[in-house]
Amino acid sequence: MRLYLIRHAAAFDRDRRRWPDDRRRPLTPEGARRFRKAAAGLKRLVGEVDCVLASPLTRARQTAEILATVAGWPRAIEIPELAPGAAAERVLAAIRERAAAKRSLERLAIVGHEPGLTELLAACAGAGGARARVRCQLKKGGAACLRFRDSRAGPARLARPGQARLEWLITPRALRALGGGRPAR
């Protein structure tokens, strides 16, 4: 199975007066515009996915909606495990649950937040266990691809810490260039 980690696009800065509940803070118009180009790049790079899971926060849901519209990916299923602060093992358990519910789940995309996505990447790639830290960062609108070993082993053994290999990590600028936007430098 390939797991695509996608950080939400650029959102407005925190502002308690405008968004007393930070979970409702949306993407900026510029963030949405730029991510449309990045989503076109993801479509070229990845092709289709079987399922999209997203954080319930507005900015992640909006990012997932752009992926559905531009890349033609399935509409996202919101899961609380992708909200900020959730442990990597809880996210992996949700992925295993989703894999068990579907007969074929070869390409799964998740839309979430930092630092949770980097912590998930570290846990999956086995960089020191579930509490590992890696020195990388997914920029807003950036993505990474993890490939799990032997997806034929069944959902119960799928998506376990240390069972994936990082295939690529890509910036939003490079995704926009792939999607026909400004060339990458």
N, CA and C atoms as an extended XYZ file, in Angstrom:
555
Properties=species:S:1:pos:R:3:atomname:S:1:resname:S:1:resid:I:1 pbc="F F F"
N         0.843       -1.184        0.000 N   MET     1
C         0.000        0.000        0.000 CA  MET     1
C         0.884        1.242        0.000 C   MET     1
N         0.452        2.224       -0.736 N   ARG     2
C         1.094        3.539       -0.696 CA  ARG     2
C         0.199        4.475        0.114 C   ARG     2
N         0.850        5.208        1.001 N   LEU     3
C         0.159        6.181        1.848 CA  LEU     3
C         0.688        7.553        1.489 C   LEU     3
N        -0.195        8.431        1.041 N   TYR     4
C         0.178        9.797        0.676 CA  TYR     4
C        -0.207       10.725        1.815 C   TYR     4
N         0.783       11.421        2.354 N   LEU     5
C         0.576       12.381        3.426 CA  LEU     5
C         0.548       13.768        2.803 C   LEU     5
N        -0.528       14.492        2.990 N   ILE     6
C        -0.678       15.818        2.393 CA  ILE     6
C        -1.008       16.814        3.491 C   ILE     6
N        -0.167       17.835        3.591 N   ARG     7
C        -0.442       18.880        4.577 CA  ARG     7
C        -1.435       19.857        3.976 C   ARG     7
N        -2.344       20.335        4.794 N   HIS     8
C        -3.339       21.301        4.320 CA  HIS     8
C        -2.642       22.513        3.696 C   HIS     8
N        -3.331       23.180        2.800 N   ALA     9
C        -2.806       24.370        2.129 CA  ALA     9
C        -2.758       25.551        3.102 C   ALA     9
N        -2.207       26.661        2.640 N   ALA    10
C        -2.029       27.848        3.487 CA  ALA    10
C        -3.377       28.383        3.978 C   ALA    10
N        -3.447       28.557        5.281 N   ALA    11
C        -4.657       29.064        5.930 CA  ALA    11
C        -4.378       30.455        6.505 C   ALA    11
N        -5.448       31.127        6.880 N   PHE    12
C        -5.306       32.416        7.546 CA  PHE    12
C        -4.525       32.226        8.845 C   PHE    12
N        -3.873       33.287        9.296 N   ASP    13
C        -3.191       33.259       10.591 CA  ASP    13
C        -4.236       33.137       11.693 C   ASP    13
N        -3.813       32.589       12.820 N   ARG    14
C        -4.725       32.483       13.962 CA  ARG    14
C        -5.213       33.874       14.354 C   ARG    14
N        -6.485       33.980       14.609 N   ASP    15
C        -7.097       35.247       15.004 CA  ASP    15
C        -8.330       34.903       15.832 C   ASP    15
N        -8.209       35.041       17.143 N   ARG    16
C        -9.299       34.655       18.043 CA  ARG    16
C       -10.571       35.485       17.825 C   ARG    16
N       -10.421       36.693       17.311 N   ARG    17
C       -11.618       37.507       17.058 CA  ARG    17
C       -12.388       36.968       15.848 C   ARG    17
N       -11.690       36.614       14.785 N   ARG    18
C       -12.354       36.116       13.575 CA  ARG    18
C       -12.783       34.663       13.727 C   ARG    18
N       -11.921       33.844       14.352 N   TRP    19
C       -12.195       32.420       14.524 CA  TRP    19
C       -11.930       32.040       15.967 C   TRP    19
N       -12.913       32.278       16.857 N   PRO    20
C       -12.726       31.906       18.264 CA  PRO    20
C       -12.394       30.414       18.408 C   PRO    20
N       -12.943       29.612       17.507 N   ASP    21
C       -12.637       28.188       17.471 CA  ASP    21
C       -11.658       27.987       16.308 C   ASP    21
N       -10.402       27.775       16.627 N   ASP    22
C        -9.371       27.660       15.590 CA  ASP    22
C        -9.632       26.522       14.606 C   ASP    22
N       -10.440       25.557       15.005 N   ARG    23
C       -10.755       24.444       14.095 CA  ARG    23
C       -11.502       24.937       12.861 C   ARG    23
N       -12.124       26.108       12.963 N   ARG    24
C       -12.914       26.659       11.844 CA  ARG    24
C       -12.107       27.586       10.927 C   ARG    24
N       -10.840       27.798       11.229 N   ARG    25
C        -9.998       28.707       10.433 CA  ARG    25
C        -9.821       28.144        9.025 C   ARG    25
N       -10.169       28.931        7.994 N   PRO    26
C       -10.144       28.422        6.614 CA  PRO    26
C        -8.836       28.713        5.880 C   PRO    26
N        -8.775       28.170        4.669 N   LEU    27
C        -7.681       28.493        3.755 CA  LEU    27
C        -7.819       29.942        3.312 C   LEU    27
N        -6.707       30.559        3.000 N   THR    28
C        -6.762       31.889        2.385 CA  THR    28
C        -7.135       31.706        0.916 C   THR    28
N        -7.689       32.724        0.272 N   PRO    29
C        -7.957       32.599       -1.169 CA  PRO    29
C        -6.690       32.261       -1.958 C   PRO    29
N        -5.561       32.873       -1.575 N   GLU    30
C        -4.294       32.587       -2.249 CA  GLU    30
C        -3.844       31.156       -1.965 C   GLU    30
N        -4.020       30.688       -0.745 N   GLY    31
C        -3.670       29.311       -0.408 CA  GLY    31
C        -4.483       28.310       -1.219 C   GLY    31
N        -5.773       28.581       -1.373 N   ALA    32
C        -6.635       27.699       -2.172 CA  ALA    32
C        -6.231       27.743       -3.642 C   ALA    32
N        -5.942       28.944       -4.156 N   ARG    33
C        -5.550       29.086       -5.561 CA  ARG    33
C        -4.262       28.318       -5.843 C   ARG    33
N        -3.285       28.493       -4.977 N   ARG    34
C        -1.991       27.820       -5.175 CA  ARG    34
C        -2.129       26.302       -5.024 C   ARG    34
N        -2.996       25.871       -4.096 N   PHE    35
C        -3.143       24.428       -3.925 CA  PHE    35
C        -3.871       23.790       -5.097 C   PHE    35
N        -4.715       24.524       -5.790 N   ARG    36
C        -5.340       23.956       -6.996 CA  ARG    36
C        -4.261       23.532       -7.996 C   ARG    36
N        -3.229       24.347       -8.137 N   LYS    37
C        -2.118       23.998       -9.026 CA  LYS    37
C        -1.339       22.810       -8.471 C   LYS    37
N        -1.128       22.792       -7.153 N   ALA    38
C        -0.428       21.666       -6.526 CA  ALA    38
C        -1.240       20.378       -6.681 C   ALA    38
N        -2.566       20.480       -6.571 N   ALA    39
C        -3.428       19.300       -6.725 CA  ALA    39
C        -3.320       18.740       -8.140 C   ALA    39
N        -3.188       19.622       -9.123 N   ALA    40
C        -2.980       19.162      -10.502 CA  ALA    40
C        -1.645       18.424      -10.604 C   ALA    40
N        -0.636       18.905       -9.888 N   GLY    41
C         0.650       18.218       -9.848 CA  GLY    41
C         0.549       16.862       -9.174 C   GLY    41
N        -0.216       16.780       -8.079 N   LEU    42
C        -0.424       15.489       -7.413 CA  LEU    42
C        -1.142       14.508       -8.334 C   LEU    42
N        -2.085       15.007       -9.110 N   LYS    43
C        -2.787       14.140      -10.055 CA  LYS    43
C        -1.802       13.544      -11.055 C   LYS    43
N        -0.878       14.370      -11.565 N   ARG    44
C         0.125       13.865      -12.510 CA  ARG    44
C         1.087       12.895      -11.842 C   ARG    44
N         1.486       13.183      -10.631 N   LEU    45
C         2.480       12.381       -9.922 CA  LEU    45
C         1.912       11.060       -9.413 C   LEU    45
N         0.705       11.106       -8.864 N   VAL    46
C         0.115        9.969       -8.167 CA  VAL    46
C        -0.905        9.226       -9.010 C   VAL    46
N        -1.667        9.955       -9.802 N   GLY    47
C        -2.791        9.340      -10.500 CA  GLY    47
C        -3.979        9.274       -9.569 C   GLY    47
N        -4.621        8.133       -9.545 N   GLU    48
C        -5.809        7.959       -8.716 CA  GLU    48
C        -5.447        7.417       -7.340 C   GLU    48
N        -6.336        7.657       -6.388 N   VAL    49
C        -6.238        7.032       -5.067 CA  VAL    49
C        -7.559        6.328       -4.781 C   VAL    49
N        -7.499        5.359       -3.877 N   ASP    50
C        -8.695        4.585       -3.532 CA  ASP    50
C        -9.549        5.265       -2.475 C   ASP    50
N        -8.896        6.038       -1.606 N   CYS    51
C        -9.604        6.619       -0.472 CA  CYS    51
C        -8.831        7.836        0.028 C   CYS    51
N        -9.566        8.827        0.520 N   VAL    52
C        -8.960       10.015        1.126 CA  VAL    52
C        -9.551       10.166        2.529 C   VAL    52
N        -8.666       10.295        3.513 N   LEU    53
C        -9.070       10.572        4.888 CA  LEU    53
C        -8.585       11.973        5.221 C   LEU    53
N        -9.377       12.735        5.966 N   ALA    54
C        -8.992       14.111        6.279 CA  ALA    54
C        -9.299       14.446        7.723 C   ALA    54
N        -8.519       15.381        8.240 N   SER    55
C        -8.782       15.968        9.536 CA  SER    55
C       -10.139       16.674        9.480 C   SER    55
N       -10.852       16.732       10.601 N   PRO    56
C       -12.134       17.431       10.611 CA  PRO    56
C       -12.005       18.961       10.625 C   PRO    56
N       -10.793       19.498       10.718 N   LEU    57
C       -10.629       20.946       10.741 CA  LEU    57
C       -10.908       21.533        9.355 C   LEU    57
N       -11.494       22.714        9.334 N   THR    58
C       -11.928       23.347        8.096 CA  THR    58
C       -10.825       23.405        7.048 C   THR    58
N        -9.629       23.822        7.424 N   ARG    59
C        -8.565       23.990        6.429 CA  ARG    59
C        -8.160       22.666        5.788 C   ARG    59
N        -8.200       21.581        6.527 N   ALA    60
C        -7.891       20.267        5.951 CA  ALA    60
C        -9.036       19.791        5.062 C   ALA    60
N       -10.266       19.997        5.509 N   ARG    61
C       -11.421       19.605        4.689 CA  ARG    61
C       -11.428       20.359        3.366 C   ARG    61
N       -11.119       21.674        3.406 N   GLN    62
C       -11.084       22.466        2.178 CA  GLN    62
C        -9.980       21.972        1.241 C   GLN    62
N        -8.841       21.602        1.791 N   THR    63
C        -7.747       21.063        0.988 CA  THR    63
C        -8.192       19.758        0.317 C   THR    63
N        -8.858       18.898        1.067 N   ALA    64
C        -9.350       17.631        0.524 CA  ALA    64
C       -10.403       17.871       -0.561 C   ALA    64
N       -11.230       18.899       -0.386 N   GLU    65
C       -12.234       19.227       -1.406 CA  GLU    65
C       -11.564       19.647       -2.710 C   GLU    65
N       -10.470       20.383       -2.604 N   ILE    66
C        -9.725       20.778       -3.810 CA  ILE    66
C        -9.160       19.533       -4.494 C   ILE    66
N        -8.650       18.586       -3.724 N   LEU    67
C        -8.139       17.345       -4.315 CA  LEU    67
C        -9.246       16.593       -5.053 C   LEU    67
N       -10.444       16.571       -4.479 N   ALA    68
C       -11.566       15.895       -5.135 CA  ALA    68
C       -11.931       16.594       -6.445 C   ALA    68
N       -11.956       17.915       -6.411 N   THR    69
C       -12.350       18.681       -7.599 CA  THR    69
C       -11.285       18.660       -8.685 C   THR    69
N       -10.043       18.939       -8.322 N   VAL    70
C        -8.971       19.092       -9.309 CA  VAL    70
C        -8.348       17.752       -9.705 C   VAL    70
N        -8.036       16.911       -8.721 N   ALA    71
C        -7.363       15.643       -9.021 CA  ALA    71
C        -8.352       14.512       -9.309 C   ALA    71
N        -9.620       14.750       -9.019 N   GLY    72
C       -10.615       13.711       -9.241 CA  GLY    72
C       -10.561       12.594       -8.209 C   GLY    72
N        -9.952       12.882       -7.057 N   TRP    73
C        -9.860       11.890       -5.989 CA  TRP    73
C       -11.217       11.768       -5.291 C   TRP    73
N       -11.446       10.665       -4.580 N   PRO    74
C       -12.714       10.508       -3.861 CA  PRO    74
C       -12.903       11.600       -2.805 C   PRO    74
N       -14.152       11.876       -2.510 N   ARG    75
C       -14.455       12.811       -1.425 CA  ARG    75
C       -13.872       12.262       -0.127 C   ARG    75
N       -13.368       13.155        0.688 N   ALA    76
C       -12.690       12.744        1.919 CA  ALA    76
C       -13.671       12.263        2.977 C   ALA    76
N       -13.195       11.315        3.744 N   ILE    77
C       -13.880       10.850        4.939 CA  ILE    77
C       -13.162       11.513        6.112 C   ILE    77
N       -13.880       12.276        6.895 N   GLU    78
C       -13.273       12.951        8.046 CA  GLU    78
C       -13.103       11.966        9.188 C   GLU    78
N       -11.907       12.002        9.781 N   ILE    79
C       -11.665       11.158       10.951 CA  ILE    79
C       -11.001       12.006       12.038 C   ILE    79
N       -11.454       11.879       13.270 N   PRO    80
C       -10.902       12.696       14.356 CA  PRO    80
C        -9.431       12.403       14.634 C   PRO    80
N        -8.962       11.217       14.255 N   GLU    81
C        -7.563       10.852       14.509 CA  GLU    81
C        -6.578       11.736       13.740 C   GLU    81
N        -7.044       12.455       12.723 N   LEU    82
C        -6.157       13.341       11.961 CA  LEU    82
C        -6.166       14.777       12.475 C   LEU    82
N        -6.927       15.055       13.524 N   ALA    83
C        -6.899       16.389       14.134 CA  ALA    83
C        -5.551       16.587       14.816 C   ALA    83
N        -5.119       17.840       14.976 N   PRO    84
C        -3.834       18.085       15.643 CA  PRO    84
C        -3.779       17.442       17.028 C   PRO    84
N        -2.618       16.881       17.342 N   GLY    85
C        -2.397       16.307       18.655 CA  GLY    85
C        -2.616       14.813       18.755 C   GLY    85
N        -3.189       14.191       17.723 N   ALA    86
C        -3.417       12.750       17.787 CA  ALA    86
C        -2.103       11.993       17.620 C   ALA    86
N        -1.956       10.928       18.349 N   ALA    87
C        -0.750       10.111       18.282 CA  ALA    87
C        -0.705        9.331       16.976 C   ALA    87
N         0.513        9.087       16.487 N   ALA    88
C         0.705        8.358       15.227 CA  ALA    88
C         0.041        6.980       15.275 C   ALA    88
N         0.121        6.300       16.396 N   GLU    89
C        -0.469        4.956       16.493 CA  GLU    89
C        -1.986        5.002       16.335 C   GLU    89
N        -2.627        6.072       16.811 N   ARG    90
C        -4.082        6.206       16.612 CA  ARG    90
C        -4.418        6.386       15.142 C   ARG    90
N        -3.584        7.160       14.422 N   VAL    91
C        -3.791        7.351       12.984 CA  VAL    91
C        -3.598        6.020       12.263 C   VAL    91
N        -2.551        5.288       12.611 N   LEU    92
C        -2.298        3.993       11.980 CA  LEU    92
C        -3.445        3.014       12.253 C   LEU    92
N        -3.995        3.048       13.453 N   ALA    93
C        -5.137        2.181       13.769 CA  ALA    93
C        -6.333        2.537       12.895 C   ALA    93
N        -6.569        3.829       12.663 N   ALA    94
C        -7.668        4.260       11.793 CA  ALA    94
C        -7.429        3.809       10.358 C   ALA    94
N        -6.176        3.848        9.919 N   ILE    95
C        -5.837        3.387        8.567 CA  ILE    95
C        -6.094        1.880        8.455 C   ILE    95
N        -5.690        1.120        9.456 N   ARG    96
C        -5.931       -0.330        9.435 CA  ARG    96
C        -7.429       -0.623        9.409 C   ARG    96
N        -8.190        0.153       10.173 N   GLU    97
C        -9.645       -0.031       10.195 CA  GLU    97
C       -10.233        0.225        8.818 C   GLU    97
N        -9.782        1.287        8.166 N   ARG    98
C       -10.268        1.615        6.820 CA  ARG    98
C        -9.869        0.518        5.837 C   ARG    98
N        -8.634        0.013        5.950 N   ALA    99
C        -8.156       -1.053        5.056 CA  ALA    99
C        -8.990       -2.322        5.238 C   ALA    99
N        -9.361       -2.625        6.479 N   ALA   100
C       -10.176       -3.812        6.740 CA  ALA   100
C       -11.575       -3.658        6.150 C   ALA   100
N       -12.085       -2.425        6.092 N   ALA   101
C       -13.430       -2.169        5.574 CA  ALA   101
C       -13.490       -2.239        4.050 C   ALA   101
N       -12.355       -1.992        3.396 N   LYS   102
C       -12.321       -2.028        1.930 CA  LYS   102
C       -11.583       -3.287        1.484 C   LYS   102
N       -12.035       -3.879        0.426 N   ARG   103
C       -11.365       -5.076       -0.089 CA  ARG   103
C       -10.009       -4.733       -0.687 C   ARG   103
N        -9.943       -3.612       -1.381 N   SER   104
C        -8.691       -3.226       -2.032 CA  SER   104
C        -8.360       -1.793       -1.644 C   SER   104
N        -7.262       -1.625       -0.977 N   LEU   105
C        -6.824       -0.298       -0.570 CA  LEU   105
C        -5.327       -0.213       -0.844 C   LEU   105
N        -5.008        0.090       -2.076 N   GLU   106
C        -3.607        0.153       -2.486 CA  GLU   106
C        -3.028        1.552       -2.386 C   GLU   106
N        -3.889        2.586       -2.510 N   ARG   107
C        -3.422        3.975       -2.473 CA  ARG   107
C        -4.379        4.788       -1.609 C   ARG   107
N        -3.857        5.202       -0.459 N   LEU   108
C        -4.648        5.955        0.515 CA  LEU   108
C        -3.989        7.316        0.723 C   LEU   108
N        -4.775        8.375        0.659 N   ALA   109
C        -4.270        9.725        0.925 CA  ALA   109
C        -4.870       10.222        2.228 C   ALA   109
N        -4.041       10.930        3.000 N   ILE   110
C        -4.549       11.574        4.203 CA  ILE   110
C        -4.170       13.051        4.157 C   ILE   110
N        -5.081       13.881        4.617 N   VAL   111
C        -4.863       15.325        4.650 CA  VAL   111
C        -4.904       15.744        6.109 C   VAL   111
N        -3.788       16.326        6.564 N   GLY   112
C        -3.700       16.663        7.972 CA  GLY   112
C        -2.796       17.842        8.243 C   GLY   112
N        -2.158       17.816        9.411 N   HIS   113
C        -1.452       18.961        9.967 CA  HIS   113
C        -0.049       18.573       10.418 C   HIS   113
N         0.788       19.591       10.568 N   GLU   114
C         2.095       19.414       11.189 CA  GLU   114
C         1.939       19.762       12.670 C   GLU   114
N         2.689       19.168       13.555 N   PRO   115
C         3.765       18.207       13.317 CA  PRO   115
C         3.288       16.763       13.215 C   PRO   115
N         1.974       16.535       13.275 N   GLY   116
C         1.442       15.174       13.266 CA  GLY   116
C         1.835       14.363       12.050 C   GLY   116
N         1.839       14.995       10.870 N   LEU   117
C         2.196       14.236        9.674 CA  LEU   117
C         3.657       13.805        9.686 C   LEU   117
N         4.543       14.681       10.145 N   THR   118
C         5.956       14.311       10.232 CA  THR   118
C         6.157       13.221       11.283 C   THR   118
N         5.431       13.291       12.386 N   GLU   119
C         5.518       12.243       13.412 CA  GLU   119
C         5.011       10.918       12.859 C   GLU   119
N         3.947       10.958       12.061 N   LEU   120
C         3.434        9.753       11.422 CA  LEU   120
C         4.460        9.188       10.446 C   LEU   120
N         5.069       10.061        9.649 N   LEU   121
C         6.106        9.636        8.713 CA  LEU   121
C         7.239        8.938        9.460 C   LEU   121
N         7.698        9.525       10.550 N   ALA   122
C         8.785        8.941       11.338 CA  ALA   122
C         8.387        7.586       11.908 C   ALA   122
N         7.180        7.480       12.419 N   ALA   123
C         6.727        6.210       12.992 CA  ALA   123
C         6.624        5.137       11.915 C   ALA   123
N         6.081        5.484       10.765 N   CYS   124
C         5.912        4.507        9.688 CA  CYS   124
C         7.238        4.041        9.115 C   CYS   124
N         8.165        4.976        8.967 N   ALA   125
C         9.464        4.640        8.368 CA  ALA   125
C        10.407        4.001        9.389 C   ALA   125
N         9.988        3.911       10.641 N   GLY   126
C        10.776        3.200       11.638 CA  GLY   126
C        11.950        3.974       12.169 C   GLY   126
N        11.869        5.284       12.112 N   ALA   127
C        12.974        6.120       12.583 CA  ALA   127
C        12.907        6.270       14.096 C   ALA   127
N        13.065        5.175       14.808 N   GLY   128
C        13.122        5.248       16.259 CA  GLY   128
C        11.828        4.946       16.965 C   GLY   128
N        10.842        4.416       16.286 N   GLY   129
C         9.597        4.038       16.942 CA  GLY   129
C         8.524        5.097       16.814 C   GLY   129
N         7.412        4.885       17.485 N   ALA   130
C         6.229        5.726       17.347 CA  ALA   130
C         6.434        7.148       17.861 C   ALA   130
N         7.409        7.372       18.739 N   ARG   131
C         7.646        8.713       19.271 CA  ARG   131
C         8.839        9.386       18.597 C   ARG   131
N         9.240        8.883       17.450 N   ALA   132
C        10.427        9.384       16.758 CA  ALA   132
C        10.198       10.778       16.188 C   ALA   132
N        11.276       11.470       16.015 N   ARG   133
C        11.270       12.771       15.343 CA  ARG   133
C        12.208       12.661       14.156 C   ARG   133
N        11.834       13.262       13.072 N   VAL   134
C        12.720       13.337       11.913 CA  VAL   134
C        12.945       14.797       11.608 C   VAL   134
N        14.027       15.081       10.946 N   ARG   135
C        14.358       16.458       10.611 CA  ARG   135
C        13.875       16.770        9.206 C   ARG   135
N        12.582       16.770        9.044 N   CYS   136
C        11.983       17.197        7.787 CA  CYS   136
C        10.661       17.851        8.144 C   CYS   136
N        10.125       18.549        7.187 N   GLN   137
C         8.850       19.213        7.419 CA  GLN   137
C         8.066       19.232        6.130 C   GLN   137
N         6.810       18.908        6.228 N   LEU   138
C         5.915       19.061        5.094 CA  LEU   138
C         5.451       20.508        5.085 C   LEU   138
N         5.774       21.212        4.030 N   LYS   139
C         5.292       22.584        3.918 CA  LYS   139
C         3.795       22.561        3.639 C   LYS   139
N         3.135       23.678        3.914 N   LYS   140
C         1.696       23.755        3.647 CA  LYS   140
C         1.450       23.494        2.166 C   LYS   140
N         0.636       22.478        1.881 N   GLY   141
C         0.364       22.089        0.503 CA  GLY   141
C         1.377       21.095       -0.047 C   GLY   141
N         2.342       20.675        0.763 N   GLY   142
C         3.334       19.686        0.338 CA  GLY   142
C         2.834       18.275        0.597 C   GLY   142
N         3.600       17.292        0.115 N   ALA   143
C         3.164       15.903        0.233 CA  ALA   143
C         4.356       14.964        0.371 C   ALA   143
N         4.062       13.777        0.852 N   ALA   144
C         5.056       12.705        0.958 CA  ALA   144
C         4.363       11.398        0.600 C   ALA   144
N         5.163       10.429        0.170 N   CYS   145
C         4.640        9.107       -0.153 CA  CYS   145
C         5.405        8.064        0.640 C   CYS   145
N         4.668        7.252        1.363 N   LEU   146
C         5.224        6.112        2.097 CA  LEU   146
C         4.707        4.834        1.437 C   LEU   146
N         5.575        3.864        1.319 N   ARG   147
C         5.140        2.562        0.786 CA  ARG   147
C         5.313        1.518        1.874 C   ARG   147
N         4.199        0.871        2.218 N   PHE   148
C         4.230       -0.166        3.236 CA  PHE   148
C         4.631       -1.490        2.621 C   PHE   148
N         5.392       -2.253        3.371 N   ARG   149
C         5.832       -3.573        2.926 CA  ARG   149
C         4.651       -4.521        2.825 C   ARG   149
N         4.698       -5.361        1.850 N   ASP   150
C         3.787       -6.490        1.653 CA  ASP   150
C         2.352       -6.235        2.108 C   ASP   150
N         1.624       -5.469        1.292 N   SER   151
C         0.227       -5.185        1.618 CA  SER   151
C        -0.647       -6.434        1.509 C   SER   151
N        -0.123       -7.525        0.950 N   ARG   152
C        -0.888       -8.771        0.858 CA  ARG   152
C        -0.990       -9.467        2.207 C   ARG   152
N        -0.252       -8.966        3.182 N   ALA   153
C        -0.250       -9.596        4.505 CA  ALA   153
C        -1.578       -9.429        5.226 C   ALA   153
N        -2.435       -8.577        4.724 N   GLY   154
C        -3.738       -8.376        5.347 CA  GLY   154
C        -3.766       -7.124        6.197 C   GLY   154
N        -4.954       -6.532        6.363 N   PRO   155
C        -5.090       -5.263        7.074 CA  PRO   155
C        -4.588       -5.284        8.507 C   PRO   155
N        -4.682       -6.415        9.175 N   ALA   156
C        -4.251       -6.470       10.574 CA  ALA   156
C        -2.751       -6.219       10.696 C   ALA   156
N        -1.981       -6.576        9.677 N   ARG   157
C        -0.538       -6.389        9.729 CA  ARG   157
C        -0.098       -5.160        8.950 C   ARG   157
N        -1.011       -4.542        8.252 N   LEU   158
C        -0.719       -3.378        7.433 CA  LEU   158
C        -0.623       -2.122        8.299 C   LEU   158
N         0.122       -1.160        7.833 N   ALA   159
C         0.208        0.150        8.490 CA  ALA   159
C         0.646        0.048        9.946 C   ALA   159
N         1.739       -0.626       10.154 N   ARG   160
C         2.334       -0.752       11.482 CA  ARG   160
C         3.599        0.101       11.542 C   ARG   160
N         3.967        0.592       12.718 N   PRO   161
C         5.210        1.359       12.835 CA  PRO   161
C         6.400        0.567       12.299 C   PRO   161
N         7.260        1.266       11.593 N   GLY   162
C         8.482        0.667       11.077 CA  GLY   162
C         8.311       -0.173        9.831 C   GLY   162
N         7.120       -0.222        9.273 N   GLN   163
C         6.861       -1.101        8.127 CA  GLN   163
C         6.821       -0.380        6.782 C   GLN   163
N         7.181        0.896        6.737 N   ALA   164
C         7.099        1.654        5.486 CA  ALA   164
C         8.452        2.222        5.094 C   ALA   164
N         8.546        2.562        3.830 N   ARG   165
C         9.731        3.219        3.282 CA  ARG   165
C         9.266        4.543        2.672 C   ARG   165
N        10.015        5.599        2.957 N   LEU   166
C         9.712        6.894        2.350 CA  LEU   166
C        10.135        6.839        0.890 C   LEU   166
N         9.179        7.025       -0.016 N   GLU   167
C         9.492        7.018       -1.445 CA  GLU   167
C         9.807        8.408       -1.952 C   GLU   167
N         9.056        9.415       -1.486 N   TRP   168
C         9.360       10.784       -1.870 CA  TRP   168
C         8.712       11.775       -0.921 C   TRP   168
N         9.288       12.965       -0.939 N   LEU   169
C         8.800       14.114       -0.184 CA  LEU   169
C         8.893       15.275       -1.160 C   LEU   169
N         7.803       16.003       -1.361 N   ILE   170
C         7.802       17.024       -2.402 CA  ILE   170
C         7.202       18.329       -1.876 C   ILE   170
N         7.802       19.427       -2.308 N   THR   171
C         7.344       20.747       -1.882 CA  THR   171
C         6.129       21.179       -2.697 C   THR   171
N         5.368       22.131       -2.170 N   PRO   172
C         4.234       22.636       -2.941 CA  PRO   172
C         4.699       23.328       -4.225 C   PRO   172
N         5.839       23.969       -4.190 N   ARG   173
C         6.361       24.630       -5.394 CA  ARG   173
C         6.601       23.603       -6.506 C   ARG   173
N         7.206       22.480       -6.158 N   ALA   174
C         7.454       21.437       -7.157 CA  ALA   174
C         6.138       20.835       -7.658 C   ALA   174
N         5.171       20.679       -6.765 N   LEU   175
C         3.860       20.171       -7.192 CA  LEU   175
C         3.184       21.137       -8.162 C   LEU   175
N         3.282       22.436       -7.867 N   ARG   176
C         2.679       23.420       -8.775 CA  ARG   176
C         3.358       23.360      -10.138 C   ARG   176
N         4.681       23.177      -10.152 N   ALA   177
C         5.403       23.085      -11.420 CA  ALA   177
C         4.931       21.852      -12.204 C   ALA   177
N         4.733       20.733      -11.509 N   LEU   178
C         4.213       19.528      -12.169 CA  LEU   178
C         2.809       19.753      -12.712 C   LEU   178
N         2.052       20.564      -12.001 N   GLY   179
C         0.675       20.835      -12.400 CA  GLY   179
C         0.525       21.917      -13.448 C   GLY   179
N         1.644       22.431      -13.911 N   GLY   180
C         1.598       23.463      -14.952 CA  GLY   180
C         1.715       24.870      -14.427 C   GLY   180
N         2.077       25.004      -13.160 N   GLY   181
C         2.263       26.337      -12.580 CA  GLY   181
C         3.684       26.827      -12.830 C   GLY   181
N         4.144       27.726      -11.992 N   ARG   182
C         5.473       28.290      -12.113 CA  ARG   182
C         6.552       27.213      -11.989 C   ARG   182
N         7.602       27.270      -12.795 N   PRO   183
C         8.656       26.231      -12.723 CA  PRO   183
C         9.352       26.228      -11.363 C   PRO   183
N         9.744       25.038      -10.946 N   ALA   184
C        10.505       24.900       -9.685 CA  ALA   184
C        11.921       25.384       -9.885 C   ALA   184
N        12.517       25.928       -8.811 N   ARG   185
C        13.916       26.360       -8.888 CA  ARG   185
C        14.798       25.354       -8.228 C   ARG   185
